[in-house]
């Protein structure tokens, strides 16, 4: 099963965390890294990998790599992901 979700990323935060759902269903996530040289994307992938116990290779940013709004795909997930 593949999970595709839209994320709103807040960078330069105090900690990495899922904040919750926005009105349009987008998941808001805070990451500690600054959006410089791909560090925020790298931190996001590491965070999601640890949070949902999947490998980093299973997480792909399919759009928005240079934006705060991203579409992310988590491939080969064997259970529904709880974003709350």
C-alpha positions in Angstrom: 0.0 0.0 0.0 1.2 3.5 -0.8 0.3 6.5 1.3 0.3 9.9 -0.5 -0.2 13.0 1.7 0.1 16.8 1.4 2.3 18.4 4.0 2.9 22.0 5.2 6.4 22.3 6.6 7.3 24.9 9.2 11.1 25.1 9.3 13.5 26.3 12.0 11.3 25.0 14.8 12.2 24.1 18.3 11.6 20.4 17.6 10.4 18.0 15.0 6.7 17.2 15.4 3.4 16.7 13.7 1.2 19.6 14.6 -2.1 18.4 13.1 -4.4 18.7 10.2 -5.3 22.0 8.6 -8.8 22.7 7.4 -8.1 21.4 3.9 -6.7 18.1 5.2 -3.0 19.1 4.8 -0.8 17.8 7.6 1.3 20.5 9.3 4.7 19.4 10.5 7.5 21.4 12.2 11.1 20.5 11.6 14.2 21.9 13.4 16.3 22.4 10.2 16.5 25.6 8.2 15.5 25.4 4.5 19.1 25.6 3.3 20.8 23.1 0.9 18.0 20.5 1.4 18.5 20.2 5.1 14.8 20.7 5.9 13.8 18.0 3.4 16.5 15.6 4.8 15.2 16.3 8.4 11.6 15.7 7.3 12.5 12.3 5.7 14.5 11.3 8.8 11.6 12.3 11.1 8.9 10.5 9.1 11.1 7.4 8.8 11.5 7.2 12.6 7.9 8.2 13.3 6.4 5.5 11.1 9.1 2.9 11.4 9.9 2.8 7.6 13.2 3.1 5.8 14.2 6.5 4.4 14.1 5.0 0.9 10.4 4.4 1.3 9.7 8.1 1.6 9.7 10.2 -1.5 9.0 13.9 -2.0 7.0 13.8 -5.2 6.3 17.5 -5.5 7.3 20.7 -3.6 10.9 19.9 -2.9 11.7 23.7 -2.8 8.4 24.7 -1.2 6.9 24.6 2.2 4.0 22.6 0.8 5.0 19.2 -0.3 3.4 16.0 -1.6 5.0 13.0 0.0 4.6 9.3 -0.9 5.4 6.6 1.6 5.7 3.3 -0.4 5.2 -0.3 0.7 3.4 0.6 3.9 1.7 -2.5 5.4 -0.6 -0.6 7.7 -2.6 2.6 7.7 -0.6 5.6 8.9 -2.1 7.6 11.8 -1.1 11.3 11.2 -2.8 12.5 14.4 
